[in-house]
């Protein structure tokens, strides 16, 4: 289910607050991952993660939300593989 941003963030101020929070989270997660730490601190909070895969999943989710808020209507690209087969007969 896709929910329009104007329902989640009805005012420009609400959207700005959400953008600021997400930016802080992304910066905190990137800093912790680059430092090899399993605890990220951002927005006056500290969050401990079980492993780096969990942190990377949260980072990817936060980045996707950030892009969605910053660029309304943006669709994240998907990747796939093209398969070609030669018909023999």
N, C-alpha and C positions, 0 to 999 in steps of 0.2 A: 504494500500500500504506500503510495507516494503522498506525502502531506506537504502542501505548499508552505513556503517559508513565512508567508504573511499570517498564517494561523499559529505557527510556533513562535514567531517573533513579530508581534503586531506593530511595533513601533520601530523607528530607526534607532532609537536609543537601546531597545532590547537587542536588536541585531548587533549593534556596536559592542555591547557588553559580552554577548556570546562570541563574537569574533576575537575580542581581547582575551577571553578565557581560553578559547581554543588555541590561539597563538602561544599563550603561556604554557599550555599543556604540551604542545608540539615541541617547543624549545626545551622544556624540562625533560621530556622523553628522549629527544635526540642527544642532549648533553649527557644524560645518564648512560645511554647505550654506548656512546663514544668513549665514555670514561670506564666502561666495563662494570657499572654498578647496577644492581637490581632494584634500587630505590630511586624514584624520581620525585623531585620537589618542584612544585609550581603553584602559583596562586595561593601561597601560604599553607599548602598542604604537602604531605609526603605520602607516597603510595609505594608499597613494596610489591614486587612481582615474583612469581615462582621461577621463571626462566626468561631468557631473552626472546624466545618465540612469542610468549605472551605479551611482552613489551612491544615487540614489532607489530603484532596484530592491533594493539591499542593505538600505536602510532599511526598505522595505516588508516584506521577508522577515524581518528581525530583529524588527520590530514584531509580525508575525503569530506568530512563534515565542514572543515574550514573552507575548502574549495567550493563546496555547495553553497555556503553562506556568502562567500566573497564574490562569487560569479553565479548569480541566479540563472538557472536554465542550463548550466554546464553538465554534461554527461561524461562520466569517467570512461575513457576508452577501454574496450575489451580486446583481448588478444586471443587468437585462435590459430589453428594450423590448417593449411590448405592441403588436401590430399588429392592427388591425381592418379588415376589408374588407367591403364591402357586396356581397351576392350579387345579381347582375343576371341573372336568368333561370334 
